[in-house]
Amino acid sequence: MTNAVRDVEVAVIGGGPAGLMAAEAAVIAGARVTVFDGMASVGRKFLLAGKGGLNLTHSEPSVQFPTRYGTRATLLKPALDAFGPEAIRDWALALGVATVIGSSGRVFPSDYKAATLLRRWLHRLRAQGVRFVMRRRWRGWSDAGDWLFESPAGPELVSAQAVVLALGGASWPRLGADGAWVETLSARGVAVAPLKPSNCGFEVAWSAHLRERFAGAPVKPVAARTVDRPAIRGELMVTAYGVEGGVIYALSAVLREQIALVGRAQLELDLTPDLDLATLTRVLGEPRGARSMATHLKRKARIDGVKSALLHEVLSRTTFDDPAALARSIKALPVRLTAARPLAEAISTAGGIQFEALDERLMLRAIPGVFAAGEMLDWEAPTGGYLLTACLATGHISGAAAAAWAMRGREEKYPA
């Protein structure tokens, strides 16, 4: 048995950064907004993302910034132009949160905390009149066309002039985004690309020795590259199942697609990015006398610990006897990846509502008056502020468009 239908003007379903920004844009435009979320509180993944320092956006030039979204760069550019990195920094400052640019160009709140920004944001949203209804999971529509939610008290129905869907992808489902919406929207004729892990770890068939001795060990500095992609410098971590970390995440899209195509992907690691091949070959060829190879590598190339273990994992014994071959292998150590880690473990999600299913306002062509934003759209980007920027930007666009749609309905319902 359902309760009476709750009548709202703009419903935002999903309380992550895209949904909260949609709510703010809609209420600023003059709409009455209610946010529904399946969890007990909003912004849970936002808080998790900020656990080690909230990376809001990136400071790189505006010409280069959209290219981080690959094949979706052109489609996302209008949203990024309307609410991009500079607008995000101004928005944070208006909340009383100054931002700083790190050495990598990433932009953080000055206290590096997500909680402060979220607390002030929610306070402002409530002051603006946004209502929050928690523990409500969207389950589709009733026979009469109302929005059906599962609540602690049983099914609830909502009637809305306009709706923004900001339900996230399917990574970290324990925080609320489980991808259950895919089947629901597909059944209504919305084109949805399959959800895939992005910014994820990959599996490698390590030996028991490497797993037991070096799982959790960071490899740095290191550079990594794969087919048709330039080397990316940073760090990675050896795990019990394989590899993860910044340079892996940056290459995750191409690695994932290689595996889907041929069942494996090859990663090449440069374990000495500060030494060129000629220099490395020369120093490794110097006499080592009574020193062991391990000591020689440590002294001449600063290779020991997990880096040394990786060499022994991959290379034959004869390679260590040939300085030129050893140098080449250190500069391009092949590591075979066999599978991406499960979607539930990924930082973000690729796939989602295809842009062909949306108009320029991010409204679903198959369901007029329903808009979408954030990670449930079919785009992906590396970490570094690009994920959050696109979520906020698409939320800003869809929220303002939903308000315009709803208020047009208000004028028709209550003409002057």
VENMOMO-V401555 format. One record per residue. N is the residue number from 1. SS is DSSP state (~ for helix, > for strand, _ for the rest). PSI is psi in radians with two decimals (999 if undefined). D_FIRST is the distance of its C-alpha to the first C-alpha in Angstrom with 1 decimal. Layout:
N&SS&PSI&D_FIRST + N&SS&PSI&D_FIRST
This chain:
1&_&2.30&0.0 + 2&_&2.72&3.8 + 3&_&3.09&6.8 + 4&_&2.69&9.8 + 5&_&2.23&12.0 + 6&>&2.19&14.7 + 7&>&2.09&18.0 + 8&>&2.83&20.8 + 9&>&-1.07&24.2 + 10&>&2.12&24.9 + 11&>&2.25&22.3 + 12&>&2.09&24.1 + 13&>&1.86&22.2 + 14&_&2.12&24.3 + 15&_&0.58&26.4 + 16&_&-2.97&29.6 + 17&~&-0.65&32.9 + 18&~&-0.76&32.1 + 19&~&-0.73&28.8 + 20&~&-0.68&30.5 + 21&~&-0.66&33.5 + 22&~&-0.73&31.3 + 23&~&-0.73&29.7 + 24&~&-0.77&33.2 + 25&~&-0.67&34.7 + 26&~&-0.74&32.0 + 27&~&-0.61&32.2 + 28&~&-0.59&36.0 + 29&_&-0.11&35.9 + 30&_&0.07&34.2 + 31&_&2.75&30.5 + 32&_&2.16&27.7 + 33&>&2.38&26.1 + 34&>&2.25&23.0 + 35&>&2.25&23.2 + 36&>&2.40&20.2 + 37&_&2.55&21.1 + 38&_&-0.30&19.6 + 39&_&3.09&22.2 + 40&_&-0.31&22.9 + 41&_&2.78&25.8 + 42&_&2.90&27.2 + 43&_&0.49&30.5 + 44&~&-0.76&30.6 + 45&~&-0.58&32.6 + 46&~&-0.78&34.7 + 47&~&-0.69&35.6 + 48&~&-0.71&36.4 + 49&~&-0.52&38.5 + 50&_&0.16&40.5 + 51&_&-0.67&41.2 + 52&_&0.25&44.7 + 53&_&1.98&45.2 + 54&_&1.99&42.9 + 55&>&1.71&44.5 + 56&>&-0.83&43.3 + 57&>&-2.89&45.5 + 58&>&2.60&49.0 + 59&_&0.12&52.2 + 60&_&2.80&53.7 + 61&_&2.57&55.1 + 62&~&-0.43&52.7 + 63&~&-0.68&54.4 + 64&~&-0.53&53.7 + 65&~&-0.88&50.2 + 66&~&-0.41&48.2 + 67&~&-0.29&50.1 + 68&~&-0.17&48.1 + 69&~&0.26&45.2 + 70&~&-2.25&47.2 + 71&~&-0.19&46.3 + 72&~&0.15&43.6 + 73&~&-0.85&46.2 + 74&~&-0.69&46.7 + 75&~&-0.56&43.0 + 76&~&-0.27&42.3 + 77&~&-0.74&45.5 + 78&~&-0.71&44.2 + 79&~&-0.71&41.4 + 80&~&-0.59&44.0 + 81&~&-0.64&46.5 + 82&~&-0.58&44.1 + 83&_&1.30&42.9 + 84&_&-2.79&45.1 + 85&~&-0.79&46.9 + 86&~&-0.70&48.9 + 87&~&-0.65&45.9 + 88&~&-0.73&43.9 + 89&~&-0.70&46.8 + 90&~&-0.70&47.0 + 91&~&-0.79&43.3 + 92&~&-0.71&43.6 + 93&~&-0.64&46.7 + 94&~&-0.38&44.9 + 95&_&0.02&42.5 + 96&_&0.31&45.7 + 97&_&1.82&45.8 + 98&_&2.76&49.1 + 99&>&2.74&49.4 + 100&>&2.68&52.2 + 101&>&2.14&53.4 + 102&_&3.04&54.0 + 103&_&-0.45&57.0 + 104&_&-0.05&55.0 + 105&_&-0.09&53.9 + 106&>&2.59&50.4 + 107&>&2.26&49.0 + 108&>&2.69&47.5 + 109&>&2.61&46.5 + 110&_&-0.47&49.7 + 111&_&0.02&48.1 + 112&_&0.22&46.6 + 113&_&2.46&43.3 + 114&~&-0.57&39.8 + 115&~&-0.72&38.4 + 116&~&-0.85&40.6 + 117&~&-0.79&39.8 + 118&~&-0.75&36.0 + 119&~&-0.79&36.0 + 120&~&-0.63&38.1 + 121&~&-0.83&36.0 + 122&~&-0.66&32.8 + 123&~&-0.77&34.6 + 124&~&-0.72&35.9 + 125&~&-0.76&32.6 + 126&~&-0.69&31.0 + 127&~&-0.51&34.1 + 128&_&-0.15&33.7 + 129&_&0.07&30.3 + 130&_&2.30&28.1 + 131&>&2.56&24.7 + 132&>&2.25&23.2 + 133&>&1.96&19.6 + 134&_&2.95&19.7 + 135&_&0.78&17.8 + 136&_&1.94&15.8 + 137&>&2.19&16.3 + 138&>&2.28&16.3 + 139&>&0.32&14.8 + 140&>&-2.47&15.9 + 141&>&2.69&14.7 + 142&_&3.00&12.0 + 143&_&-0.47&13.7 + 144&_&-0.07&14.6 + 145&_&0.05&16.3 + 146&_&2.74&14.5 + 147&>&2.24&14.8 + 148&>&2.20&11.9 + 149&>&2.55&12.2 + 150&>&2.22&11.4 + 151&>&2.93&11.9 + 152&_&-0.47&12.8 + 153&_&0.01&9.9 + 154&>&-3.01&7.3 + 155&>&2.48&6.9 + 156&>&2.58&8.8 + 157&>&2.51&10.6 + 158&>&2.32&14.3 + 159&>&2.29&17.0 + 160&>&2.53&20.5 + 161&>&-0.64&24.0 + 162&>&2.67&25.1 + 163&>&2.39&24.0 + 164&>&2.12&26.2 + 165&>&2.11&25.2 + 166&_&1.09&27.2 + 167&_&0.06&25.6 + 168&_&-3.07&28.9 + 169&_&-2.13&30.3 + 170&_&0.29&29.8 + 171&_&2.57&32.5 + 172&_&1.00&31.8 + 173&~&-0.41&28.1 + 174&~&-0.25&27.8 + 175&~&0.02&28.2 + 176&_&-0.44&25.1 + 177&_&1.79&26.5 + 178&_&0.03&25.6 + 179&_&0.21&26.1 + 180&_&-0.35&22.7 + 181&~&-0.35&22.8 + 182&~&-0.90&25.8 + 183&~&-0.67&24.1 + 184&~&-0.82&21.4 + 185&~&-0.64&24.2 + 186&~&-0.66&26.5 + 187&_&-0.35&24.2 + 188&_&0.19&24.4 + 189&_&0.27&28.2 + 190&_&2.19&29.0 + 191&_&2.11&32.1 + 192&>&2.15&31.7 + 193&>&2.48&34.6 + 194&>&2.45&34.0 + 195&>&2.39&33.5 + 196&>&2.73&36.6 + 197&>&2.45&37.9 + 198&>&2.67&40.2 + 199&_&1.02&42.4 + 200&_&2.92&42.2 + 201&_&2.94&44.5 + 202&>&2.70&46.2 + 203&>&2.43&47.4 + 204&_&2.46&51.1 + 205&_&1.24&52.6 + 206&_&2.72&54.5 + 207&_&2.80&56.9 + 208&~&-0.64&56.0 + 209&~&-0.82&58.7 + 210&~&-0.74&57.2 + 211&~&-0.81&53.7 + 212&~&-0.61&54.9 + 213&~&-0.52&57.4 + 214&~&0.09&55.9 + 215&_&2.23&52.1 + 216&_&-0.03&51.1 + 217&_&2.26&54.5 + 218&>&2.51&54.7 + 219&>&1.90&57.1 + 220&>&2.59&58.7 + 221&>&2.76&60.3 + 222&>&2.70&59.4 + 223&>&2.53&59.0 + 224&>&2.56&57.0 + 225&>&2.84&57.1 + 226&>&-3.01&56.0 + 227&_&2.21&56.8 + 228&_&0.32&57.7 + 229&>&2.33&56.4 + 230&>&2.78&58.8 + 231&>&2.48&58.8 + 232&>&2.20&56.4 + 233&>&2.52&57.7 + 234&>&-2.22&55.8 + 235&>&2.79&54.6 + 236&>&2.99&52.6 + 237&>&2.33&51.6 + 238&>&2.28&52.3 + 239&_&3.00&49.3 + 240&_&-0.50&49.0 + 241&_&-0.33&47.4 + 242&>&-1.98&49.5 + 243&>&2.64&49.6 + 244&>&-3.13&47.6 + 245&_&3.06&48.5 + 246&~&-0.85&49.4 + 247&~&-0.50&51.8 + 248&~&-0.78&49.5 + 249&~&-0.70&46.5 + 250&~&-0.47&48.7 + 251&_&0.09&49.6 + 252&~&-0.63&46.2 + 253&~&-0.86&45.4 + 254&~&-0.64&48.7 + 255&~&-0.76&48.7 + 256&~&-0.76&45.3 + 257&~&-0.58&46.3 + 258&~&-0.77&49.6 + 259&~&-0.71&47.8 + 260&~&-0.55&45.5 + 261&~&-0.79&48.6 + 262&~&0.03&51.1 + 263&_&0.01&49.3 + 264&_&2.90&51.1 + 265&>&2.56&52.3 + 266&>&2.22&55.4 + 267&>&2.40&55.6 + 268&>&2.21&59.0 + 269&>&2.30&59.6 + 270&>&1.86&62.5 + 271&_&-0.17&63.1 + 272&_&1.16&65.9 + 273&_&-0.28&64.7 + 274&_&-0.09&67.5 + 275&_&2.26&70.3 + 276&_&2.93&71.3 + 277&~&-0.73&72.2 + 278&~&-0.78&76.0 + 279&~&-0.76&76.0 + 280&~&-0.74&73.9 + 281&~&-0.74&76.1 + 282&~&-0.84&79.2 + 283&~&-0.58&78.1 + 284&~&-0.42&76.8 + 285&_&-0.13&80.1 + 286&_&2.56&82.1 + 287&_&2.42&83.7 + 288&_&-0.07&81.6 + 289&_&-2.25&84.5 + 290&_&-0.05&83.4 + 291&_&2.56&79.9 + 292&_&2.83&77.0 + 293&~&-0.66&74.9 + 294&~&-0.77&72.0 + 295&~&-0.69&74.3 + 296&~&-0.82&75.6 + 297&~&-0.68&72.2 + 298&~&-0.76&71.2 + 299&~&-0.75&74.4 + 300&~&-0.51&74.7 + 301&~&0.07&71.2 + 302&_&0.67&69.1 + 303&_&2.03&67.2 + 304&_&-3.03&66.2 + 305&~&-2.25&63.2 + 306&~&-0.56&60.2 + 307&~&-0.75&62.2 + 308&~&-0.71&64.9 + 309&~&-0.66&62.4 + 310&~&-0.70&60.9 + 311&~&-0.82&64.4 + 312&~&-0.46&65.1 + 313&~&-0.62&61.8 + 314&~&-0.64&62.6 + 315&_&2.68&66.4 + 316&_&2.83&69.1 + 317&~&-0.59&71.9 + 318&~&-0.50&74.4 + 319&~&-0.61&72.6 + 320&~&-0.32&73.4 + 321&~&-0.10&77.1 + 322&_&1.78&77.1 + 323&~&-0.69&76.6 + 324&~&-0.78&76.0 + 325&~&-0.68&73.3 + 326&~&-0.73&71.7 + 327&~&-0.76&71.6 + 328&~&-0.70&70.0 + 329&~&-0.67&67.4 + 330&~&-0.62&66.6 + 331&~&-0.22&66.2 + 332&_&1.11&63.9 + 333&>&2.07&62.5 + 334&>&2.27&60.3 + 335&>&2.13&56.9 + 336&>&2.18&54.9 + 337&>&2.37&51.1 + 338&_&-0.38&49.1 + 339&>&2.62&45.4 + 340&>&2.62&43.2 + 341&_&2.81&41.1 + 342&_&2.64&37.3 + 343&~&-0.64&35.2 + 344&~&-0.38&33.3 + 345&~&-0.22&36.6 + 346&_&2.73&37.8 + 347&_&-0.65&38.3 + 348&>&3.12&36.8 + 349&>&2.34&35.4 + 350&>&2.83&37.3 + 351&>&3.13&35.6 + 352&>&-2.80&32.5 + 353&>&2.15&31.9 + 354&_&2.52&35.3 + 355&~&-0.44&37.1 + 356&~&-0.33&37.7 + 357&~&0.02&34.0 + 358&>&2.66&34.4 + 359&_&-3.03&36.5 + 360&_&-0.26&38.9 + 361&_&0.08&36.2 + 362&_&0.52&34.0 + 363&>&2.44&31.6 + 364&>&2.15&30.0 + 365&_&-0.56&31.9 + 366&_&-0.31&29.2 + 367&_&1.48&26.5 + 368&_&2.45&28.3 + 369&_&-0.03&27.2 + 370&>&2.20&26.1 + 371&>&2.86&28.7 + 372&>&2.67&29.3 + 373&_&2.80&31.5 + 374&~&-2.58&32.9 + 375&~&-0.20&33.1 + 376&~&-0.08&30.6 + 377&>&2.78&33.4 + 378&_&1.37&36.1 + 379&_&2.85&38.9 + 380&_&2.78&40.5 + 381&_&2.79&43.2 + 382&_&2.91&45.1 + 383&_&2.93&44.6 + 384&_&0.23&46.7 + 385&_&-0.23&44.5 + 386&~&-0.63&43.8 + 387&~&-0.91&40.2 + 388&~&-0.65&39.1 + 389&~&-0.82&41.2 + 390&~&-0.61&39.5 + 391&~&-0.82&36.0 + 392&~&-0.72&37.0 + 393&~&-0.79&38.9 + 394&~&-0.56&36.1 + 395&~&-0.70&33.6 + 396&~&-0.80&36.1 + 397&~&-0.87&36.5 + 398&~&-0.62&32.9 + 399&~&-0.78&31.9 + 400&~&-0.69&34.6 + 401&~&-0.68&33.9 + 402&~&-0.70&30.2 + 403&~&-0.76&31.3 + 404&~&-0.72&33.8 + 405&~&-0.81&31.3 + 406&~&-0.71&28.8 + 407&~&-0.45&31.6 + 408&~&-0.71&32.9 + 409&~&-0.61&29.6 + 410&~&-0.75&30.0 + 411&~&-0.64&33.5 + 412&~&-0.60&32.4 + 413&~&-0.65&29.7 + 414&_&1.26&32.0 + 415&_&2.64&35.5 + 416&_&999&38.4
